[in-house]
Amino acid sequence: MNSNVMPSRMQMGTDELNNLVKEVKETVATVAHVSEDKKQFTAVDMWQIKKQMKASARVSRRWNLN
């Protein structure tokens, strides 16, 4: 078994540690641009997804890429 293992702890300076744990103030978006013309997921969409999956499975079987 290979015994080359990375150390579990990493040395870090205090300024780097303070920068990582510093609290960042967040703001809430006041104006949200939400599109009202959302496309509905239909049976045709599901059929196309399954068709694409079958095609990719065929290619992987053909070239034995699994």
N, C-alpha and C positions, 0 to 999 in steps of 0.2 A: 504494500500500500504506500502511496506517495505521502511523504511527511512534510512536503513544502506547503506550509500554511501561512496565510497572512496573519499578522498580529491582530488581536481582537480590539485593541485600543489604539487610538491615533493621538499623537502629541499635537496640541493646539495652543497657540498663544492666548493670553487673556483678552487682548483686543479683538482677536478673531471670534472668540467665544462670546464676548459681549455683543458683537455685531450680529451673530446668529440668533441670539436669544432676545434681541431688542424688540420691544413691542412696536408694532406699526399701526397707526391709526387708520381705520377704514372709513370710507364714505359710501353712502347709499346713493345709487343712481336715482335722480329725480325724474328724468325723462327716459322712458324706455321705448324704443322703436320696435314694436311688436307687429309683425306682419299679420294681417287679418285673413289673408288668403292661404290658409294652411291646407296642404294637400292631405287628403284622407288616405289612409292605408287600406287598400282593397285586396280582394282575392287575386287580382291580376298581378299586383305587386308581389304577393307571396309566391305566385306561380313563377314569376321571373327570377326571384331569389333562388328557388329550388332548381330551376333550369340552369342557372349559373353554377350552382353547387355540383350538379350532376356533370356538367361539362368539365369542371376543374378536376373532379374525381376521375373522369375518363382519361384526362391527360396524365394525371399522376399514376394511374394504373398502366397506361401505355408506356410511359418512360420509367416506371417503377421508381417514382420519386418519394415514396412514403418513408 
